Amino acid sequence: KNQVEQSPQSLIILEGKNCTLQCNYTVSPFSNLRWYKQDTGRGPVSLTIMTFSENTKSNGRYTATLDADTKQSSLHITASQLSDSASYICVVSVPWEDSNYQLIWGAGTKLIIKP
Amino acid sequence: DVKVTQSSRYLVKRTGEKVFLECVQDMDHENMFWYRQDPGLGLRLIYFSYDVKMKEKGDIPEGYSVSREKKERFSLILESASTNQTSMYLCASSFFGQGGYTFGSGTRLTVV
């Protein structure tokens, strides 16, 4: 069964600190992996996308890594800011019929940055 | 920028009412999706559409129907709202063959 599991479920850190969020998936075949940021009461917004051959991708203070062999991804946030408080969702794309895609969503990690 | 607009941010409806959630996108995307999001669960796909008048069931279609009469508009219909349909509903769109979705801001529906 295609699944995406994220850990931790929630995380509280002090402003300025770094943190790492984990994503493990059992999806096959694999097309790409995305990390989304979802602010409270808003729809998710894409942060990074990585294909099978990519190991790391950065977007400002966000760095995503991918190990396709172990089927693990991580999202590292550097020098956290209060605006980083949000849910972070890992999503894996699976090829679907007629060149379309199906998305398998993780449940997300709720990150709280305290001043 | 692609814009996906959901007609209501908050809705409160009574059990048994028929509820319409509207979603409009302005970038000529072929694919449109309706998800619901509940605490502790990932986004769950209700229905999606890859063309006008086309619809496909997602993972949890029971109790819902959809309508796509125009390319830019995708409506989610709760035929007879129930309390277990209290949730955040998210609409998304994308080009056919691409997994990058653009989401609306969501509609928080409460059924009392």
Interface residues (C-beta under 8 A of the other chain):
Chain A: V4 Q9 S31 N32 R34 G41 R42 G43 P44 V45 S46 I49 I89 V91 S93 S99 N100 Y101 L103 W105 G106 A107 G108
Chain B: V4 R9 N31 G40 L41 G42 L43 R44 L45 Y50 L90 C91 A92 F96 G97 Q98 G99 G100 Y101 F103 G104 S105 G106 R108
